[in-house]
């Protein structure tokens, strides 16, 4: 079964909008795990506009499944990850002012940088993943860095699916097959939702994990968090 890691950035955004500690991020993380999710994802950004760096430290002893920290490996982020030692770190090439992630790594151009960072994380027992587009050269380049996994950036699939273009899955199938053949684990995330997740899961071989935040939290406003987590789990079987 493909694991579901729930990104709780939007919970932090809601909390920060009023100050204080409502909703309680740590309690929500624990509740999400109790509902059946197999992981918690956070993506702290330098301006800490949603997840704060202290949240990562506070979540480490609370999360009982897997903690995945995403982000651009600037020195502040690297220091945070080495201090927290999550289960997994996912490297994302975000610009400092990015609203959300919008591109995968050029794993060829940035090969040496990625290899150095990944070596450091792996020496500290942290599983690594690189956010990539479906370009086979970028997948092959990821393997050269020593990463354990890639995370396929799925925005284009989600857009094609919503427009009725089911062929939009094809580049992802090719990328996933290539990754598996060269020994990389496969994660995926960005704009996956209750409408498209089943089709994606059924077509992507060897899919280990999906990370879903914005859609899942938005759907929970209508359907309830416990219910939505289990709806995803059923679609991922």
C-alpha positions in Angstrom: 0.0 0.0 0.0 1.2 3.5 -0.8 1.7 5.5 2.4 -0.2 8.8 3.0 1.9 11.6 4.5 -0.3 14.6 5.4 1.2 18.0 4.9 0.0 20.2 7.8 1.2 23.6 6.6 -2.3 24.8 6.2 -3.1 24.0 9.8 -0.1 26.3 10.8 -1.4 29.0 8.4 -4.7 29.0 10.2 -3.1 29.1 13.6 -0.8 31.9 12.6 -3.6 34.1 11.3 -4.9 34.8 14.8 -1.8 34.2 16.9 -1.9 31.9 19.9 -2.2 28.1 19.5 -5.6 27.4 17.9 -5.7 25.1 16.2 -3.0 23.2 18.1 -0.6 21.9 15.4 0.8 19.1 17.6 -2.6 17.8 18.5 -3.8 17.9 14.9 -0.7 15.9 13.9 -1.4 13.3 16.5 -5.1 13.1 15.5 -4.1 12.7 11.8 -1.9 9.7 12.7 -4.7 8.3 14.9 -7.0 8.5 11.9 -4.6 6.2 10.0 -2.2 8.4 8.1 1.3 6.9 7.9 3.3 10.2 8.0 3.3 13.9 8.7 4.9 16.4 6.3 5.9 20.0 7.0 7.5 22.5 4.7 9.1 25.4 6.7 10.1 28.4 4.6 12.6 31.1 5.6 9.9 33.6 6.4 8.1 31.0 8.6 4.7 32.2 7.3 3.1 28.9 8.1 5.3 26.2 9.7 7.8 27.7 12.1 11.2 26.2 12.6 10.3 25.6 16.2 7.3 23.5 15.0 9.7 21.1 13.4 11.5 20.7 16.7 8.3 20.3 18.7 6.8 17.8 16.3 9.8 15.4 16.4 8.8 13.7 19.7 5.1 13.9 18.9 5.0 12.2 15.5 4.9 8.4 15.9 4.9 7.4 12.2 7.2 9.2 9.9 8.2 12.9 9.9 9.1 14.3 6.5 10.6 17.8 6.3 10.5 19.5 2.9 12.5 22.6 1.9 15.2 24.3 0.0 18.6 23.3 1.6 19.9 26.7 2.5 22.2 26.5 5.6 19.4 27.4 8.0 17.3 24.5 6.7 20.2 22.1 6.7 20.9 23.0 10.4 17.3 22.5 11.3 17.1 19.0 9.7 20.3 17.9 11.3 19.0 19.0 14.6 15.6 17.4 14.3 16.7 14.2 12.4 13.3 13.5 10.8 12.7 10.2 9.0 13.0 11.8 5.6 14.1 15.1 4.1 12.7 16.2 0.8 14.8 18.7 -1.1 12.7 21.3 -3.0 14.2 24.2 -5.1 11.9 26.9 -3.8 12.7 30.5 -4.3 12.6 32.4 -1.0 9.4 34.3 -2.1 7.6 31.3 -3.7 4.0 30.9 -2.8 4.2 27.2 -3.3 6.6 24.7 -5.0 6.5 25.1 -8.7 9.4 23.2 -10.3 11.6 20.2 -9.7 15.4 20.3 -9.4 17.8 20.4 -12.4 19.7 17.5 -11.0 22.4 17.7 -13.6 23.2 21.4 -13.2 23.1 21.1 -9.4 24.5 17.6 -9.1 27.5 18.4 -6.9 25.5 20.6 -4.5 22.8 18.0 -4.1 25.3 15.2 -3.7 27.1 17.2 -0.9 23.9 17.9 1.0 22.6 14.4 0.6 25.8 12.9 1.8 25.6 15.0 5.0 22.0 13.9 5.6 22.6 10.3 4.9 25.6 10.3 7.2 23.1 11.4 9.9 20.7 8.5 9.2 18.1 10.7 7.4 16.4 9.2 4.3 16.6 11.7 1.4 14.2 12.5 -1.5 14.6 15.0 -4.4 11.7 16.9 -5.9 11.8 16.4 -9.7 9.9 16.8 -12.9 9.2 13.8 -15.2 12.2 14.5 -17.5 14.0 11.2 -17.6 17.4 13.0 -17.6 16.5 14.7 -14.3 15.5 11.3 -12.8 18.8 9.8 -13.9 20.6 12.8 -12.6 18.9 12.3 -9.2 20.4 8.8 -9.0 23.9 10.2 -9.4 23.5 12.4 -6.3 23.0 9.3 -4.0 19.5 10.1 -3.0 17.2 7.4 -1.7 14.1 8.6 -3.5 12.6 11.1 -5.8 9.3 12.9 -5.3 7.5 13.4 -8.6 6.1 16.9 -9.0 2.5 16.2 -10.0 0.9 19.6 -10.8 0.8 19.0 -14.5 -0.9 15.6 -14.0 -3.5 17.2 -11.8 -4.2 19.9 -14.3 -4.5 17.5 -17.2 -6.7 15.2 -15.2 -9.1 18.0 -14.3 -9.3 18.9 -18.0 -10.1 15.3 -19.0 -6.7 14.5 -20.5 -5.9 11.1 -19.0 -2.8 10.9 -21.2 -1.2 13.4 -18.8 -0.2 10.4 -16.7 2.1 8.9 -19.3 5.3 11.0 -18.5 4.9 10.1 -14.9 4.6 6.4 -15.7 7.8 6.6 -17.7 9.6 8.5 -15.0 8.5 6.1 -12.3 9.6 3.1 -14.3 13.0 4.7 -15.0 13.4 5.5 -11.3 12.6 2.0 -10.2 15.0 0.5 -12.7 17.9 2.5 -11.4 17.2 1.9 -7.8 15.3 5.0 -6.6 12.2 4.9 -4.4 9.2 6.9 -5.7 7.2 9.5 -3.8 4.8 12.0 -5.3 3.0 15.2 -4.4 1.4 18.5 -5.4 -2.2 19.1 -6.3 -3.2 15.4 -5.7 -6.7 15.2 -4.4 -9.7 12.9 -3.8 -10.7 13.1 -7.4 -7.4 12.2 -9.0 -5.5 10.1 -6.4 -7.0 6.7 -7.3 -6.2 7.0 -11.0 -2.7 8.2 -10.2 -2.0 5.4 -7.7 -3.4 2.7 -10.1 -1.1 3.9 -12.9 2.2 4.6 -11.2 4.2 1.5 -10.4 6.1 1.1 -7.2 4.6 4.3 -5.6 5.9 4.4 -2.0 4.4 7.6 -0.7 2.2 10.6 -1.5 2.4 13.9 0.4 -0.9 15.8 0.3 -1.8 19.0 2.2 -3.8 21.8 0.6 -6.4 19.6 -1.1 -6.8 17.3 1.9 -7.2 20.1 4.4 -9.6 21.9 2.1 -11.7 18.8 1.5 -11.8 18.3 5.3 -13.7 21.5 5.7 -16.7 19.9 4.1 -16.2 16.2 4.9 -14.2 16.1 8.2 -10.6 15.4 8.8 -11.0 11.8 10.0 -13.3 10.9 7.1 -11.0 12.5 4.5 -7.9 10.8 5.7 -9.6 7.4 5.4 -11.0 8.3 2.0 -7.5 8.8 0.8 -6.3 5.6 2.5 -9.0 3.6 0.7 -8.1 5.1 -2.7 -4.4 4.2 -2.1 -5.0 0.5 -1.3 
